[in-house]
Amino acid sequence: MKVTMFAAPFGQGGQMHIHCRRYIRLLQLAGCAITLVEHSGFQSDPIPGVVQLRYPRRMRRLDGPLTGTVLSFLHKQRLGPLLRRAQSDLCHVQWLDERVLDVSRTGARPLIATAWGSDLNVPAQSPPEDPGRRRIGAALRELDLLIVDCDDIAATANQLAGTQIPTAMLPIGIDTKLFRPELPEERRQWRERLQIEPDAVVFLSARQLGAIYRPGEIIAAFAAMPASARERSYLLMRTFGHSVGTSLPSLQRATEELGVAARVRWVDSMAYELQPGLYVAADVAVNFPQMDAFPVTILESLACGVPVITNPLPAYQSNGVAPYLQFTREDSVPALSAAMTSAVNDLEGLHTQAAQGRKHVVRYFDERVSAARLKEIYEELLLRARQG
């Protein structure tokens, strides 16, 4: 089966986003021949066995003034040669945006997209007449299938499209042989590197630095813990990704003002293969986004046997993982602080809960399981296409 995958139009340091790299891994495990089309502003390193092409510059300024007929002609001229070269059985767009409309206008079918969360959650907060929201709705209506990772995102897609969108549920799988609990040497090395005592309680904020993930609120919750608990603990903050709405200097100033700078450690981007060591260096993961789909960091944490404290967002009720999460009583900084304080005194119970969570993740969300499901999704769609 030949698949043309359109990578998300953003990454870090000019490299492809980690979610896209995970999807390429799934496609390889599924036995697909892959043509990867990346945004014109990025250039990833060569990937063995993958044909890598560049997306034509979109010229977004033309979207408004030109009619649909003229745009269709332009996109056929610009994208047509690329798609003819790929000769794929289907096209799969990562991160739902105007590229879905571009590809649709060339007549490429079947057409699939994977929604990541913010690509639908953010426009859903805009007024119905907002042009960006209307474009996303139009893009959704062009799809033969939308892949989502939770029921909440499927409902948001229907709301934006104004109709029922055909969907399939598939959280991005992870390598549960790589992400595992039995890494004592990695735990020791990370703690030594970060100057953290072996018996200290360590909280990990594993999400990107952007304001949507509320890193400032996580720091505030840590600072609000009683001194008796806080002085036994450390907070690890990841600093990778897009710092939209916040910045590392502002967060570091906040730790100084709150008097917890000595108990906070900052961890930059790292190779994917090294991330399990950081997880096992922690005792508890803290998740506190403003809005969300179903985050892969929850799967990674549980796969490493690390319990997860999180605010109770609707997306987390999907995929059967809720029994293995420690929910705050409400979506507030005081509630998060209370849950973190309680965790300091109940690590054994939380780790027992997380161990059961690992079994669930291995059974349902290992990358090999996800790859097999993705292949089924493709085959079902191609069968329907052949039947008209």
C-alpha positions as semicolon CSV with decimal commas, in nm:
position;residue;x (nm);y (nm);z (nm)
1;M;0,000;0,000;0,000
2;K;0,139;0,340;-0,102
3;V;0,068;0,637;0,124
4;T;0,151;1,006;0,074
5;M;0,179;1,165;0,418
6;F;0,172;1,543;0,450
7;A;0,370;1,637;0,761
8;A;0,250;1,910;0,996
9;P;0,374;2,256;0,885
10;F;0,579;2,318;1,199
11;G;0,852;2,157;1,403
12;Q;1,147;2,255;1,615
13;G;1,482;2,362;1,479
14;G;1,373;2,301;1,120
15;Q;1,300;1,934;1,191
16;M;0,982;1,734;1,155
17;H;0,745;1,727;1,454
18;I;0,776;1,421;1,680
19;H;0,411;1,323;1,614
20;C;0,488;1,300;1,242
21;R;0,796;1,091;1,310
22;R;0,580;0,858;1,518
23;Y;0,332;0,829;1,233
24;I;0,607;0,740;0,988
25;R;0,708;0,465;1,230
26;L;0,348;0,337;1,234
27;L;0,333;0,342;0,854
28;Q;0,659;0,148;0,835
29;L;0,535;-0,110;1,083
30;A;0,216;-0,139;0,876
31;G;0,426;-0,221;0,570
32;C;0,334;0,091;0,372
33;A;0,546;0,254;0,103
34;I;0,576;0,618;0,214
35;T;0,609;0,946;0,030
36;L;0,659;1,223;0,286
37;V;0,567;1,578;0,190
38;E;0,708;1,840;0,427
39;H;0,636;2,208;0,464
40;S;0,849;2,422;0,236
41;G;1,016;2,587;0,536
42;F;1,150;2,263;0,686
43;Q;1,396;1,999;0,577
44;S;1,433;1,680;0,776
45;D;1,728;1,447;0,756
46;P;1,693;1,162;0,506
47;I;1,475;0,875;0,630
48;P;1,569;0,529;0,497
49;G;1,303;0,387;0,269
50;V;1,100;0,710;0,259
51;V;1,065;0,937;-0,046
52;Q;1,085;1,296;0,080
53;L;0,934;1,586;-0,114
54;R;0,866;1,953;-0,039
55;Y;0,522;2,113;-0,028
56;P;0,483;2,405;-0,272
57;R;0,465;2,743;-0,101
58;R;0,095;2,796;-0,024
59;M;0,057;3,167;-0,105
60;R;-0,220;3,208;0,157
61;R;-0,285;3,563;0,046
62;L;-0,466;3,416;-0,257
63;D;-0,721;3,219;-0,052
64;G;-0,949;3,520;-0,004
65;P;-0,944;3,707;-0,337
66;L;-0,966;3,407;-0,573
67;T;-1,271;3,197;-0,647
68;G;-1,277;2,825;-0,569
69;T;-1,253;2,744;-0,940
70;V;-0,936;2,950;-0,987
71;L;-0,783;2,810;-0,668
72;S;-0,859;2,457;-0,781
73;F;-0,680;2,522;-1,109
74;L;-0,376;2,670;-0,933
75;H;-0,347;2,386;-0,685
76;K;-0,383;2,125;-0,956
77;Q;-0,096;2,292;-1,140
78;R;0,124;2,311;-0,829
79;L;0,037;1,991;-0,642
80;G;-0,062;1,771;-0,935
81;P;0,295;1,681;-1,045
82;L;0,390;1,598;-0,687
83;L;0,094;1,363;-0,639
84;R;0,141;1,204;-0,980
85;R;0,503;1,134;-0,889
86;A;0,397;0,968;-0,562
87;Q;0,129;0,747;-0,728
88;S;-0,013;0,667;-0,386
89;D;-0,325;0,474;-0,295
90;L;-0,430;0,745;-0,049
91;C;-0,325;1,080;0,098
92;H;-0,294;1,142;0,471
93;V;-0,259;1,496;0,612
94;Q;-0,115;1,544;0,962
95;W;-0,263;1,843;1,150
96;L;-0,584;1,965;0,993
97;D;-0,551;2,292;0,802
98;E;-0,593;2,442;0,453
99;R;-0,368;2,177;0,298
100;V;-0,668;1,943;0,312
101;L;-0,848;2,182;0,076
102;D;-0,539;2,206;-0,147
103;V;-0,508;1,830;-0,184
104;S;-0,882;1,785;-0,229
105;R;-0,883;2,036;-0,515
106;T;-0,634;1,819;-0,704
107;G;-0,883;1,531;-0,691
108;A;-0,660;1,312;-0,474
109;R;-0,870;1,041;-0,306
110;P;-0,918;0,883;-0,058
111;L;-0,822;1,177;0,161
112;I;-0,753;1,132;0,534
113;A;-0,641;1,372;0,805
114;T;-0,534;1,324;1,164
115;A;-0,649;1,592;1,408
116;W;-0,403;1,659;1,689
117;G;-0,625;1,868;1,914
118;S;-0,537;2,237;1,894
119;D;-0,602;2,237;1,519
120;L;-0,972;2,190;1,605
121;N;-1,001;2,312;1,965
122;V;-0,863;2,659;1,891
123;P;-1,091;2,745;1,595
124;A;-1,386;2,599;1,788
125;Q;-1,344;2,887;2,034
126;S;-1,382;3,146;1,754
127;P;-1,715;3,293;1,641
128;P;-1,896;3,094;1,367
129;E;-1,833;3,371;1,114
130;D;-1,455;3,372;1,173
131;P;-1,281;3,306;0,835
132;G;-1,026;3,068;0,989
133;R;-1,296;2,864;1,155
134;R;-1,496;2,850;0,832
135;R;-1,190;2,723;0,640
136;I;-1,139;2,445;0,894
137;G;-1,505;2,351;0,863
138;A;-1,472;2,340;0,485
139;A;-1,158;2,127;0,511
140;L;-1,334;1,878;0,740
141;R;-1,620;1,841;0,492
142;E;-1,374;1,743;0,218
143;L;-1,236;1,444;0,410
144;D;-1,314;1,082;0,342
145;L;-1,202;1,007;0,699
146;L;-1,077;1,195;1,005
147;I;-0,859;1,011;1,255
148;V;-0,903;1,135;1,613
149;D;-0,758;1,024;1,945
150;C;-1,064;1,083;2,167
151;D;-1,442;1,121;2,152
152;D;-1,419;1,488;2,245
153;I;-1,225;1,579;1,929
154;A;-1,474;1,388;1,712
155;A;-1,757;1,595;1,859
156;T;-1,561;1,916;1,799
157;A;-1,504;1,817;1,436
158;N;-1,877;1,767;1,382
159;Q;-1,946;2,105;1,542
160;L;-1,698;2,283;1,315
161;A;-1,812;2,104;1,000
162;G;-2,181;2,149;1,072
163;T;-2,236;1,785;0,981
164;Q;-2,136;1,433;1,083
165;I;-1,776;1,364;0,982
166;P;-1,665;1,002;0,927
167;T;-1,407;0,931;1,200
168;A;-1,184;0,656;1,331
169;M;-1,032;0,645;1,679
170;L;-0,656;0,595;1,692
171;P;-0,428;0,749;1,956
172;I;-0,065;0,763;1,844
173;G;0,102;0,445;1,966
174;I;0,432;0,433;2,153
175;D;0,713;0,180;2,179
176;T;0,641;0,015;2,513
177;K;0,970;-0,175;2,492
178;L;1,151;0,159;2,490
179;F;0,921;0,329;2,741
180;R;0,937;0,094;3,040
181;P;0,983;0,115;3,418
182;E;1,297;-0,096;3,464
183;L;1,562;0,174;3,407
184;P;1,743;0,217;3,742
185;E;2,069;0,337;3,588
186;E;1,894;0,601;3,380
187;R;1,709;0,722;3,689
188;R;2,034;0,752;3,882
189;Q;2,214;0,933;3,599
190;W;1,936;1,187;3,542
191;R;1,911;1,267;3,911
192;E;2,285;1,311;3,941
193;R;2,287;1,537;3,634
194;L;2,006;1,749;3,778
195;Q;2,155;1,748;4,129
196;I;1,855;1,580;4,288
197;E;1,886;1,351;4,590
198;P;1,798;0,981;4,537
199;D;1,517;0,991;4,796
200;A;1,354;1,318;4,684
201;V;1,004;1,322;4,532
202;V;1,021;1,449;4,175
203;F;0,731;1,592;3,974
204;L;0,766;1,611;3,595
205;S;0,585;1,853;3,363
206;A;0,642;1,672;3,033
207;R;0,442;1,891;2,792
208;Q;0,564;2,176;2,573
209;L;0,630;2,521;2,716
210;G;0,335;2,693;2,545
211;A;0,075;2,876;2,752
212;I;-0,195;2,627;2,650
213;Y;-0,021;2,372;2,876
214;R;-0,016;2,623;3,166
215;P;0,343;2,580;3,290
216;G;0,304;2,892;3,505
217;E;0,008;2,737;3,684
218;I;0,203;2,415;3,746
219;I;0,484;2,618;3,904
220;A;0,230;2,809;4,114
221;A;0,074;2,482;4,232
222;F;0,415;2,348;4,330
223;A;0,494;2,669;4,519
224;A;0,159;2,649;4,702
225;M;0,237;2,306;4,849
226;P;0,301;2,307;5,226
227;A;0,667;2,362;5,305
228;S;0,693;2,015;5,463
229;A;0,600;1,854;5,129
230;R;0,770;2,104;4,898
231;E;1,106;2,077;5,075
232;R;1,108;1,704;5,003
233;S;1,028;1,760;4,636
234;Y;1,154;1,894;4,306
235;L;0,975;2,004;3,988
236;L;1,117;1,924;3,643
237;M;0,995;2,159;3,368
238;R;1,042;2,074;3,000
239;T;1,141;2,377;2,789
240;F;1,106;2,242;2,434
241;G;0,851;2,340;2,172
242;H;0,673;2,660;2,082
243;S;0,667;2,912;2,366
244;V;0,337;3,063;2,251
245;G;0,192;3,292;2,516
246;T;0,477;3,250;2,762
247;S;0,856;3,239;2,777
248;L;1,131;3,063;2,967
249;P;1,269;3,386;3,125
250;S;0,923;3,483;3,254
251;L;0,872;3,141;3,408
252;Q;1,215;3,146;3,566
253;R;1,138;3,486;3,716
254;A;0,816;3,340;3,856
255;T;1,010;3,067;4,037
256;E;1,231;3,337;4,193
257;E;0,932;3,546;4,300
258;L;0,757;3,242;4,447
259;G;1,069;3,132;4,630
260;V;1,100;2,790;4,463
261;A;1,381;2,848;4,212
262;A;1,613;2,614;4,405
263;R;1,357;2,331;4,377
264;V;1,288;2,366;4,003
265;R;1,497;2,212;3,726
266;W;1,472;2,300;3,357
267;V;1,516;2,029;3,092
268;D;1,558;2,118;2,724
269;S;1,480;1,908;2,417
270;M;1,648;1,570;2,382
271;A;1,660;1,270;2,152
272;Y;1,341;1,067;2,158
273;E;1,530;0,757;2,266
274;L;1,652;0,933;2,583
275;Q;1,309;1,041;2,705
276;P;1,224;0,722;2,900
277;G;1,519;0,796;3,129
278;L;1,372;1,135;3,215
279;Y;1,032;0,982;3,289
280;V;1,173;0,721;3,528
281;A;1,381;0,990;3,701
282;A;1,046;1,134;3,814
283;D;0,800;0,993;4,065
284;V;0,487;1,167;3,935
285;A;0,395;1,336;3,606
286;V;0,184;1,654;3,619
287;N;-0,052;1,739;3,333
288;F;-0,256;2,063;3,343
289;P;-0,348;2,196;2,996
290;Q;-0,612;2,453;2,920
291;M;-0,758;2,235;2,642
292;D;-0,647;1,904;2,502
293;A;-0,698;1,600;2,285
294;F;-0,553;1,272;2,419
295;P;-0,184;1,338;2,495
296;V;0,082;1,083;2,411
297;T;0,270;1,196;2,723
298;I;0,004;1,021;2,934
299;L;0,077;0,696;2,751
300;E;0,452;0,745;2,784
301;S;0,424;0,818;3,157
302;L;0,211;0,514;3,232
303;A;0,429;0,292;3,011
304;C;0,721;0,394;3,234
305;G;0,519;0,319;3,547
306;V;0,498;0,688;3,637
307;P;0,160;0,797;3,782
308;V;-0,013;1,097;3,626
309;I;-0,188;1,381;3,810
310;T;-0,413;1,571;3,571
311;N;-0,703;1,812;3,556
312;P;-1,033;1,647;3,452
313;L;-1,073;1,738;3,083
314;P;-1,336;1,556;2,869
315;A;-1,070;1,413;2,633
316;Y;-0,926;1,199;2,912
317;Q;-1,243;0,994;2,945
318;S;-1,163;0,814;2,617
319;N;-0,954;0,504;2,550
320;G;-1,011;0,340;2,887
321;V;-0,721;0,518;3,059
322;A;-0,924;0,722;3,313
323;P;-0,907;0,456;3,590
324;Y;-0,528;0,483;3,587
325;L;-0,511;0,863;3,618
326;Q;-0,518;1,068;3,936
327;F;-0,765;1,349;3,867
328;T;-0,772;1,677;4,056
329;R;-1,109;1,748;4,218
330;E;-1,151;2,048;3,984
331;D;-0,962;2,244;3,720
332;S;-0,784;2,491;3,948
333;V;-0,436;2,566;4,080
334;P;-0,537;2,499;4,446
335;A;-0,680;2,161;4,344
336;L;-0,363;2,072;4,155
337;S;-0,149;2,179;4,450
338;A;-0,360;1,963;4,684
339;A;-0,323;1,661;4,455
340;M;0,054;1,709;4,437
341;T;0,075;1,738;4,814
342;S;-0,128;1,419;4,856
343;A;0,101;1,240;4,610
344;V;0,406;1,308;4,827
345;N;0,244;1,100;5,100
346;D;0,096;0,825;4,880
347;L;0,360;0,734;4,623
348;E;0,316;0,362;4,682
349;G;-0,056;0,373;4,603
350;L;-0,002;0,588;4,296
351;H;0,269;0,359;4,161
352;T;0,041;0,058;4,204
353;Q;-0,222;0,243;4,001
354;A;0,036;0,332;3,734
355;A;0,156;-0,030;3,711
356;Q;-0,197;-0,131;3,613
357;G;-0,197;0,158;3,369
358;R;0,115;0,022;3,202
359;K;-0,059;-0,310;3,138
360;H;-0,344;-0,122;2,971
361;V;-0,107;0,083;2,754
362;V;0,095;-0,223;2,646
363;R;-0,222;-0,407;2,548
364;Y;-0,394;-0,130;2,355
365;F;-0,143;0,144;2,265
366;D;0,186;-0,020;2,183
367;E;0,301;0,109;1,844
368;R;0,265;-0,236;1,691
369;V;-0,099;-0,252;1,795
370;S;-0,157;0,101;1,661
371;A;0,016;0,015;1,332
372;A;-0,207;-0,287;1,281
373;R;-0,515;-0,073;1,351
374;L;-0,394;0,196;1,109
375;K;-0,353;-0,065;0,837
376;E;-0,709;-0,184;0,903
377;I;-0,837;0,173;0,877
378;Y;-0,662;0,221;0,542
379;E;-0,785;-0,111;0,402
380;E;-1,145;-0,043;0,506
381;L;-1,133;0,301;0,343
382;L;-0,981;0,170;0,020
383;L;-1,244;-0,106;0,006
384;R;-1,522;0,151;0,040
385;A;-1,357;0,363;-0,230
386;R;-1,345;0,069;-0,471
387;Q;-1,711;-0,003;-0,403
388;G;-1,795;0,357;-0,491
